[in-house]
Amino acid sequence: MPDDGQQRPQRPPEGSPEPPEYNVYRSRRGLLSRLRGAEIPGSKKDRSATGGRGGGDEGGSEGRSWLPRRRRDDGDDLGRERRKRPFTVKRGLKWLAIAAGGWIILSFLAFAVSAQLQSFKLAGEAKDALHGNPFLLPSAQTILILGTDARPPNTKELNENGESAAPSQKCFEQQERGQAPHPPCEQGQFRADTLLLIRAGGGTFNKLSIPRDSFAEIPGQTPQKINAAFAYGGAALEIKTVEKFLNIKIDHLAIVNFTGFEKLIDAVGGVEVNLPRRLCAEIAGGAGHGQGGITLHLQKGENTLDGQKALAYARVRELSECPGKGKSAYSFAYTDVQREQAQQAVINGIKERLTDPLRLPYNFIKGPIIGWDAPQAFISDMGFFTMPQLVLAAAIGGSSPADVLCDKPKEGCNFEGPGGAIEVPESARRAAVHRFLNG
């Protein structure tokens, strides 16, 4: 019999007198004895309740052991009652809250892990050109959103010469990571297609777009369109060129991955853009020509765009005339300025989808999918710790109006500069940077 720290009387031989009275001292109860609520056997109270013997029927029948039977105490009865408690609304809400908390944690972990994996892909020379720190939320920092004109290797689009616009896999990966072109890839193959600055943190979220055709000085090259810097030296040279052009420091970088960008927009249920007039465009020959093209027919006012159409709207350069009566955007000048405004409208559309209170149920249900797809839209130095801060900064900072260099006549920009570039006066650049930094 196991020793549980209690003294037990031995069975007396038949015909012997009753066992003498003796004291039993209680030792500290162990964990098991507390759980089963055992009484101390052989006590006076126990024997007096059973006719002088520790157990059996009254009078001490021979057919039963004289050792006392164990009884459950009140605490164990209470535990049994708790185990049998019926389901209540309060208990249901408790478990529902636990499940919701777990789902939110899973969504956050998916986002953070995905962001960290993307940060490993960024070229080392691009990271070395940055000046930021991981603590973005408490103090504002400047982020360069950089997109290139590279098509994915599986594209069916044709270039200006009627040849396939699809790059090799190796060259595509070079520009995707922001590396400077190196063999077997040549300089000049890919240029920057989007140059958007975001000032996030410290309660602010401001944006400033730079037209890709802006005339700028490129370190080590002759002055030319600012987007050529990427073609010569990758993301690192583009960062240095933008810093010199605006006299500003770039803290973080995000290179747009257009395939991931489409998936993100589809994951949030598309984006809404508000157009001042109708807009039509035939991209890569339009839909139905077997070249992977797309046809845009957007109406005046609100339009909900899926990932493919949103990306096409943000990158369109040439418009076509819309069918039917009435003027469309084709009747007006559509320059890089309008193109940058379209890109900001798409960025704002994504932000509004993620922060709109009416979209919370949808975003909650698809939380892990959105959490994983969102960082896949960028290859960035912002990883597990910093990228979530950018999302919080966007939610806290609100939506500022779109600001694009040369979108105001009084800025005095020359749209017929050298080689078709846009010459931006120094005064216009200083004013834009002041608005960008100070809101």
N, C-alpha and C positions, 0 to 999 in steps of 0.2 A: 504494500500500500504506500502511495507517495507521501512523503513527509511535507505537510503544509504548515509546519510551525505550530501545530496544536497537539496537546496531549490527549491520547485516546485511551479509555479504559479497556482492559482485556476481558474476554468472555470468561466468567467464573465457571468452575466445574459444577456439574449437577449436584443439587442438594446442599450446596454451600450457602452460607448466609449472604444477605444483601451486601454489596460492596460498601465499604466505609465512605463516609462523607469526605470530600477533599475539595480544595480550591483549584480552579482553573484560571490562569492569568492570560489576558488577551495580549497577543503580540501585535505588532503593526501589520495591518491587513495588506496583503499583496495585491497586485493588479488583477490576477485571476479571481481571487476571492471577492474583490469588489464587484467585478462584473457579474458573478453568479449569485452574490448576496447571500453567502452561506452563513448559517448560525454556528456559533461555537458549540460543538457537541459536548455532552456530559456535564453541563452546568446544572446547578440546583434547579433553576427555572425549567430547564428541559426535562429533568427527571420528575419533578413534581407534576408537570403537565401530562406525564405519561405513566403515572402510577409507580414511580420509584425507579423505573428502568428507562433507559434512553430511548426506547421505541417499542413497537408492538402494540397489540390491543390492550385495553384496560385489564389489569390483572396479570399481565405478562404472559401471554400464551406462548407455548413452546414453538409454534410453527413460524414465528417471525423473528428476525434479528432484533436484539435488544438495543442495537446502535440507533441513534436518532436519525430520522429522515430529514433531509435538507429541505428547507423552505425558502421561497423567494421573499425578499423583503419588499417594502413598499417602493423602493427606488427601482427595482427590477420590474415590478408591475407597471410602474410609470413608463419605463422604457418600452415594455411590450405594447402599452397603449399608444405610445408615440409611433411605433412601427405600423400600427393599424390605423393611423389617422387618415381620414378621407381626403381626397383632392379638393383644394379650395382655390378660389381665384387668386388669393394672395400668393399661395405657393406657385401657382402657374405663372404669375407675373415675375416672380423671383427667378424661376428657371428660364423664362423668356429673356430676361435682362442679362443673365449669364451667357446665354447663347448669342445674343446680339453683341455683347462685349467681345466674345471670342471671334465672331465674324469680323468685327472692326479691327481687332488685332491682326487677324489673318490678312486683311486687306492692306494694312500698314506694312506688314512684313513683306508682302509681295511687292509693294512699291519700293521699299528700301533695298531689298535684295536685287531687284531688277535694275535700279539706279546704280548700285555698286558694280554690277556686272558690266553695265554700259561704260562706266568710268574707266575700266581697265583697257578699253579699246582706244582711248584718245592718245594721239601721238605725244611722246615725251617732250619734243621741242615746243609743242603748243602749250603744254602745261607749264613749261619753264617761262613762257612769255607772259603769264598771268600774274596778278598782284593781290589776289583776294585771300581771304581766310575762311575757315569752315563756318564761322558764326555769322550767318547772313541775316537772321531774323532780328537781332537787337540793333544792328546798325546797317544803313543802306549801302549796297554795293552795286556795281555796274556789270551787267551780263551782256555779252555779245551773242545774239542768235544769228547763226550763219548757215545759209543754205547755198547749195551749188547747183549748177545747171547739168550735172551728170544724170543720165538716165540709167536705170538698173540694167544689168547684163541681159535680161530676158525681154527687154523692150522691143517692140516692133516699129517704133518710130524711125523716120528717115531724117537725115540732116539736109542742109541746104543743097548739097550736091546729089540728092536722091539716093544716098548710100545709107546703110544701117547706122543708126545713132548709138547702137549698143556698144559699150566699152568692154574691154576684157575684165575678167573677174579680179585680177590682180590690180589693175589700174583703178577700178571702182572702189576697191577696199582702201587704196591709198588715199583717195579724196574723202572717203567716208570717215577715215580716222584723222583727217586733217594733216596728213604727212606732206612734206615737200615732194614734188614729182621726182622720181628717180627711175633708172632703167628697170624694166623695159618700157616704162611710161615716159612720155615727153612733156616738157614744159608747154604751157599754153593750152593743154587739152581741156581742162575744166576751170571755169571762172566762178566767182561768187555770184549767186543769183538773188540772195536775200541778205540784207545787212540791217538788223534791227537791234537797237540797244534797249535794255530794260533796266530800270533803277528800282530795285526791290529791297525791302527791309526797313526797319525803323518806322513802320507805319506808312510807307510810300510804295507806290507801284506805278511808275511813269514809263512811257515808251517814246522812243525817237527813231524814226526810220531814215536811212541814208540811201538815196537813189543810187543804184548800182553803176550808173553812168557818170557819177560825180567826178570831176577832174581833180586829181590828187597827186601828191608826191609820194612815190613808192621807194623806200630805202633800197639803194643799189640798182634802181631802174630809172628810166626817163619818166617824167610826169605823164600820166595818162589816166584812163578810167580806173576808178578805185577798185573795181571788182577784179582787175587783172592781177592784183597782188597775190591772190590765192593760186592763180595759175603758175606763178613763178616760185613761190615759197610756201605754199600751203597755209594752214591756219595761223602759224606763228607770224608769217610776214603780213598777213591780213590784219592781225591784231596790232602790230606795230604801225601799219599804215593808218588805221582808224585812229589810233592814239595821236599820231602826228597831225592828222587832218583836223581833229576836234580839240586837241590839247586836253585829253582826258585819259585816265587810266582804266584799263579793262581788268576787272577782277575775276570774272568767270566766263566760260565759253560753252556754248551748246551748238553742235552741228546737227542740222535737221536731217533725220533719216526719213525720206519721203514715204517709204513703205510703212514704217512704223507710225508716221504721221497719219496716214489714211486709217490704219487700224485703230488709233486712239480716237479719231473723230467718230468712227463707226461704233466704238465701244461706249461713247457718251451719248449715242443716239443722234448723231449729226449736229450741225451748228446752224444757227440762224444769222443771216446777214441782211441788212436793210439797204436797198439800192435806191439812189435818187432817180434812176431811170432804167429802162430795160437794157439788158446787156446780152449779146449773142456772140459766140466765137466758135470757130471750127479749129480744133487743136489736133495737130498731126493728121490733117485730112478729114477730121471728124469721125463720127461713129459710122460703122458699116463699110469702111474702106480697107479693112484687114491690116491696118497699120497700128492698131492699139490706140487709135485716136478717140477723142470724145467731143461731143457737141454740147455746147452750153446755150440754153434758152432760159434766161433768168428774167423774172418779172419785176416791175417797179414795186418797191415796198419789201415786205418780209419774204425771204426765201429760206427754206430748210435744205441744207446741202449734206449729202453723205460724204464719206472720206474722199472718194475719187473726184467728185465735183468740187469740193472745197479746195483741194489741192490744185485742180485745174484753174479755178477762179483766182487763186493766189498767184499763179504763175503766168497767166495769160498776158500776151504782149500785143497781139493784133486782134482787132474785133472784126466782126462781120455784121452786115445789115440785118436787123431783125425783120421777120415777115410781118405783114399786116400794116395797119395804119399807125401813124404817130412816130415821133422821133425816138431814137434809142441812143445809147452811148456812142454808137458808131458815128453819129452826126457831130460829135464833139471830140476835142483833142483827148487822146488817151496816152499819157506819157508814163514815165517811171514813177512820177508822183502819184498818179491814180493807182498804179500797180502796188505801190507801197501802202497806200490807204486800204486796198483790198486785203493785203496780208495782215495788217493790223486788225481789220474787221474779223478775219478768221481766228486770230489769236484771242480777241475779245470774246468771240463766240464760244470757244473752248472753255475759257475762264468762266463765262456765265453759266454754261451747262454744269460745271463742277460746283459752283457756289450758289446756284439758285435754290432757295428753300423748297420750292415746289418740285424740284427734281430729286430731293433727298431720298424718297422711297426707291426710285429707280437706281440712283447711284449706290444706295446701300445694298440692294440685291445684287448688283453687278460689281460690287466693291473689289473683290480679288482680281477680276478680269481687268477692270480699269486700272487698278493698282499695278498690275504687271505690264499692261500695254503703254501706260503713260510715259515711263522712262525710255521705252523702246523707240519713241519718236525722236530721241536725241542721243548723240554721243557726247558726253560732257565730262568735265572734271568734277562736277558735283555728284557725289555718291551717296552712300547710305545715310550720312549725317546731314548733308547740306541740302540735297534735293527736297526732302520733306519740308524744310524751312522755306524754300521758295514757294511751295504750294500754300503754306500758311501766310506768307507775306502777300501773296496775290489775293487771298481772301480778306485779309485785314486792310490792305491798301486801297481797295475799291477799284473803280475803273476811271482812268483819266482819259481825256479826249485824245484822239490820234494826232500825233505831231510828226510831220514829215518835212524834211529840209526842202525849201523852195516851193512849198504849197501855197505861199502867200505872195502876191505880186510885189508888195512893198519890200520884199527881201532882196530884190534886184538881181535874181539869178539869170544867167545867160544860158539858154537852152541850145545855143548854136556855137558851143565852144570848140576847141581843137578836136578833130576826129569825131564830131558829133557828141562830145561830152558836155556835161552841165557844169558851168563854172559857178561856184557858190562863194559869194563874197565873205571875207573874214568876219565882217560885222554880223552877217546872218548866222554864221557858225557859232559865234560867241553868244548871241541871243538864244539860239536853240539849246546850247549847252546849259545856259543859265536856267531856262525853263525846265530842262530835263533834271538838273540836280536839285532844284528848289521847288519844283511843283508849280 
